[in-house]
Every structure is written in C-alpha cells, then in structure tokens.
Amino acid sequence: MDKFTPEEIEEKKKAIFDAMGKRGQRQILKKGYEQWNPFAEPKDPIDIRKDKTKRTSQELIREFLSQVDHEEYNNTFAQGAFEMCLGIINSDEKIRGMSEFACWYDDLLKKEGHDSL
C-alpha cells in the first residue's frame, strides 16, 4: 500500500467497508473504524510458535519420538506426547499440572524403590 496516497488508501478502505455485510460493519464499528486496517499483514500461524529451546512443536515431537524405542509406542502414545508438547509450548495450565504430577509420581516411585514410569 506504500504506492498509494493517504487519500487513495482511505478511499479503498471505505470501498471495502461499504462492500461488507451489515454484521461485519457492526463488528468493525464496535472496535473502531479508525483502528481497523483491512490491509494488515496476516499473523504468524500457530505451528511457527517455538518453545524456550527455539524448537517448533514438530521439531520437538520428532526428536522425542526418535529417542523412544519404536516397539514401545503406538499412535495413541505419539498423540499423547504431541498433545503434551503443544500444551507446554502454549503454557496450558492443565498440561503443566499433568507434567508436574508425572514428574512427582516418578520421583515417588524411585524413592520407594519401585521401577520408574
């Protein structure tokens, strides 16, 4: 939009707004027509989010599963691991609780002389 004058941009913005349905217009007016930018760049997709180690969820799960004995897991196992991975990256409190409980329980088993999870 850099090649257009501010007047041309406003004209295009008004044309887009006028071509919208009433419901869409109400949503924009509710948030504020002046703040609305129909020419804004799209946001990054969720799968580009990275964790503290700068890895994507796909990189993390691939690395994890490559270190697990393939005869020890099935699709349900891999799906559960991936759900945990996404939950950790997205700071999901439910997943955090599950993770902390699993670590606590594993430590309890070791402390009492049992095999680990």
Helices and strands as residue ranges (DSSP letters): H 6-19, H 22-31, G 46-48, H 57-66, G 70-72, H 75-89, H 93-111
